[in-house]
Amino acid sequence: MFALADCNNFFASCERVFRPDLEGKPVIVLSNNDGCAVARSNEAKALGIKMGDPLFKIKDIIEQHHVAVFSSNYALYGDMSRRVQEVLRDWAPAVEQYSIDESFLDLRGAMIPDLDGWAKDLSRTCRKMTGIPLSIGVAPTKTLAKIASKLCKKYPKLQGGCYMHRPQDIEKVLRKFPVEDVWGIGRRSVKKLSQMGVATAWDFTQLREYEVRKGFALPGWRTWKELRGEPCIDFENLIEPRQTICVSRSFAKEITDPAELCSQVATFAEAAVTKLRRQGSLLMEMIPFAMTNRFHENEPQTFASRLTVFPEATDDHAVIIVAAVSAVRAFFNECYGYKKAGVLFTRLVRKDGYTRSLFRDAEEDARQARLSEAIDSVTAVYGPGALRFGVQGDGQIRMARERQSPHYTTLWKDIPKVTIR
Ligand SMILES: [Mg+2]
């Protein structure tokens, strides 16, 4: 059996953990630069606010119904996600994190006599330990587990846990489940499926195997088998290190000052180095880039970038930041206003087993390594940007996030205060 644990309305739920006064009230979280709604509490959904609705479009609803609006606070969501993971790891032999708010649990070989009770208990425990509500679907395949977890959201009486395994139950559910909501069914397949008269997940399972193999690529065939109860999507127990790392942001206003663009890109490079070091990789090639606002059609447009190749693979903050800044200086052109910028690390190698060049100054290398380690440890305690290079300026990203909540769990100064009378 597999389980899928999905955090309900994750970003909105994170905001509520530290604002219990918002329990039962409509809450939404906005995308970067406060553009559009990317998370909604159930109350906000009930008001008709859709995923991706731009802020200006829903202004009236917000005012009228006193919707609580937050800028996205990824430091908070990342940390809350880590806490949820910790609970899950206590409860299952193997956990595969699928996204910031979803994880698969591999229950094969686990001796759990009452899986329905187990799922409900886990949901209750996670809520108690982290404050985050979870929907847990348990089923013979990953695809069916996803469907079971959606049932939990639809039916509160399931108390956050649903064990779906009897063939007659599965049939009943699939007969009502729209095929386009099945995990792994893409938009293109939906069109083809509707032409074939397939509307529900059940209809799809009733196609002949040769029709599925002929009409759809391998993933479609896999989904068909999974819906029929045959597990064939692998469980990724080990998290593979990433092959590329990208940190980029859109700015609230176009940047026209070279020093300012350098400081922004230096800050992105710093964040990317933190990710690189955390996964134990070294960098061989990167591409710092910046682009203009493509919606301002009457203004001159550019996408500027520069490939930087390091003579020696590195994970050194200073080396990488300096290289990123020189790239920006080289491509910066004062004719343009830059709306978005970033760094893309394109070639990574594993740190263990990497042989350094014979002609390196070992003492100098060791000194640099100590500096980078010191930066890591200060960052771990005081948060990103607490210790930074001069070129990073104030270390603030020029993003609009006027309604961001405090970093309750990742910055000492933002820890909530409780007054006991
Ligand atoms: Mg979710």
Boltz pocket constraint, residues with backbone or C-beta under 6 A from the ligand:
constraints:
  - pocket:
      binder: B
      contacts: [[A, 6], [A, 7], [A, 8], [A, 9], [A, 10], [A, 101], [A, 102]]
      max_distance: 6.0
